[in-house]
């Protein structure tokens, strides 16, 4: 017996993967700029380390949004 996959479900899997990848790529791009600028700030004013760390964590919400969208898509696939 050969298992087949519905094209609609296959496209939903691809959409979930794109949502995850988009969130991760966006987070990486945002953190690269913030990290470089943050290192310059910390080198000049070490007391600003907490503020720089806070700004470095903010782009992680892009990953969380991508994960939530992918999870919603995947849960939509599993419904009967």
C-alpha positions in Angstrom: 0.0 0.0 0.0 1.3 3.4 -1.0 0.6 6.4 1.3 -0.5 9.5 -0.5 -0.6 13.1 0.8 -3.3 15.5 -0.1 -1.8 18.5 -2.0 -3.6 21.0 0.3 -2.1 19.4 3.4 1.4 19.5 1.7 1.0 23.2 1.0 -0.1 23.8 4.6 3.1 22.1 5.7 5.1 24.3 3.4 3.3 27.4 4.7 4.1 26.5 8.3 7.7 26.0 7.4 7.8 29.4 5.7 6.2 31.1 8.7 8.8 29.6 11.0 11.7 30.4 8.6 10.5 34.0 8.1 10.4 34.6 11.9 13.9 33.1 12.4 15.4 35.0 9.5 13.8 38.3 10.6 15.1 37.7 14.2 18.6 37.1 12.9 18.7 40.2 10.7 17.4 42.4 13.5 19.7 41.0 16.1 22.8 41.4 14.0 22.3 45.2 13.7 21.3 45.6 17.3 24.2 43.4 18.5 26.8 45.4 16.6 25.5 48.7 17.8 25.0 47.3 21.3 28.7 46.2 21.5 29.7 49.8 20.6 27.5 51.2 23.4 28.8 48.8 26.0 32.4 49.5 25.0 31.8 53.2 25.6 29.4 53.0 28.6 29.5 49.7 30.4 26.7 50.7 32.7 24.3 50.5 29.7 24.7 46.7 29.5 21.2 46.0 30.8 19.5 48.3 28.4 21.5 46.8 25.4 20.5 43.3 26.6 16.8 44.4 26.7 17.0 45.8 23.1 18.7 42.6 22.0 15.9 40.4 23.3 13.0 42.4 21.7 13.4 40.9 18.2 12.8 37.4 19.7 9.1 38.3 19.5 9.5 37.8 15.7 10.4 34.2 16.3 7.5 33.7 18.7 5.1 35.2 16.2 6.4 32.8 13.5 6.1 29.9 15.8 2.5 30.7 16.8 1.5 31.1 13.2 3.1 27.8 12.3 1.4 26.1 15.2 -2.0 27.5 14.2 -1.4 26.2 10.6 -0.3 22.8 11.9 -3.2 22.5 14.3 -5.6 23.4 11.5 -4.2 20.5 9.5 -4.8 18.0 12.3 -8.5 18.8 12.7 -10.8 16.2 11.3 
